[in-house]
């Protein structure tokens, strides 16, 4: 059974940094795309970044230059390094994997950016 478990969320001041992690189990991690979504209070879930199995990386415009996605296939883990955080980055961040026509999600980790 595929499981995705996020960690690393917390509260930071504007301009601060956080590093999120997502550990996957139950799948051959390296052969699938993986990424992050986020959902702010009252908003729909929003795609943030993807690291494809071919190594192609893409970001939503609002985080380009501030966030970096990376993966360690030996640890079945994807990371999201978030720098220069803004209050509008406040959200629950979800790890996401599309696998053979199905979509798997973690339970999310809360990031709060506030002074």
URHULIN-V361793 format. One record per helix or strand of 3 or more residues. SS is the DSSP state (h for helix, s for strand). FROM is the first residue (numbers start at 0). TO is the last residue. If there is no record, write none. Layout:
BEGIN
ss,from,to
SS,FROM,TO
SS,FROM,TO
END
This chain:
BEGIN
ss,from,to
s,2,6
s,9,11
s,17,24
h,28,30
s,33,38
s,45,50
s,56,58
h,60,62
s,66,71
h,72,74
s,76,81
h,86,88
s,90,98
s,101,104
s,108,112
END
